[in-house]
């Protein structure tokens, strides 16, 4: 299952939802302002992010600037508490499954959520479009 956490209905969130619908991948959406994250959920996001808080914190957010969080010295407890009080310090949207996480909408990165069998089928369909019936590759 793929999860999409968001705090604003911005274009990145809408593009991500459209992308998942186009690829027929079910997602579970959650507005983290209306349903704040638990400490365990924040820790899970940190555990699957490749770069820890760098992947999660939006440096351009007014809320982040207002908190004056110094990322290199912030503790996990401070970060967890800040996210629970001000979810807008997080990038939007946060998309993840059991072991992969991306933030924002980047069409090239979204492919990590396509199941392997579906990727294989899409590659076969693509190759069929460029292959001649006798097995030669069409050049034009």
N, C-alpha and C positions, 0 to 999 in steps of 0.2 A: 504494500500500500504506500502511496506517495502522499505526503502531507504538505500543505501550503499554509504557512502562517503569514498574516498580513496585519497592518495597522491602518493603512489607507487604501482607498480604491483607486490607485494610480495606474497609469498606462502599463507599467511593468507587470502588475498583478493581473490586469485584464489580458495582456498578451500571453502570459503564462497559462492562464486558464484556457484561453482559446487554443494554445498549442497542445495542451493535454487533451482537450476535446477532439481536436483534429487527428490526434494519434490514438484516440480511443483508449486512453489510459485513465483509469478512475483515480480521483484525488479526493482528499478530505481537506476542506478549507476551514480556517479558524481565524476569527478576528481577535487578535491578542489584546486589543484594548477592551473589548467586551468580556473576554474570557482570558484573564491574565495567565501567564505561564507559571507553573509551580517551580520550586527550586530544582526538583528532579528533572523537569523538562528543560530548564536552562542548562543544567549540567549535561544532559544528553546532547543538546545542540553543540555545546563545547567539545564533547567527546568525539563527535563525528566531523567537526570542522577541521580542515587541514591546518589552518593558521590561527586557531583559537579565537580570541576576541577580535582580531583584525578582520576575520571573515564576517563577523556579526555586527560590530558597532558601525553605525553611520556617522562618520566624522563631520558631515555637513549638516546634520540634524541640529536644530535649535536646542532641543532637549539635551543632546550630548554636550553642546557648548555650555549650556546653562549649568549642567552638573559639574563641569570642569574636570571630567575624569581624565587622569593621566594613565593611559593604557598600560604602559610598562610596569607601573607600580600598583595597579588596582588588584585587589585580592579577588578570589573567586566569590567569596561571600559578599563583598561590595558590589561586584558585577551582578550577581544574582539579585540582590536587593534592588539595585538600580533598574534592572530590566522589569522587575515586578512592579515597581512604582511608575516607571516611565518607559513603556514598551516602544515609544517612538525613537529611542536611542538605537534600536535595531534597524538593520537594512530591511528593505521591503521589496518584494516578499522574500520569505525564507522557505526554500523548497527542499525537502529531504525525504529519505526513506530510512531503512534500518541502518545503513552505513555510508550513505552519500549525502552531501549537502551542497547546495549552491544558493547564492543570494542574488536578487534582482532577476532580470530576464536576459539571458544570453542564449540565443537560439543554438549556437554551436555546442554549448555545455549541456543543454537540455537532453541531448541524446543519451546521456548516462541513465536516464530513467526509462528508456525503451527496452523492454525485455529482449533478451538475446534472440529468441525465436522470431520475434517481430523484426528485429534488425536484419536477420538473415533473409527473411522473406522480402523485405524492402530492397536489399542488395540484389537479390535474384531478379526482382522486377526491373530494377534499374539496369542491370546487365542485359536483360532480355531486350530492352529498348535499343541498346547499342550493338547488339549482336545479329549478324546475318543468319538466315536459316541454316546455312552450311557451316556455321561456327566461326565465321570470320567477323572481325570487328568492323562495323560501319564507320567510315571516316567522315561522312557528311550527310 
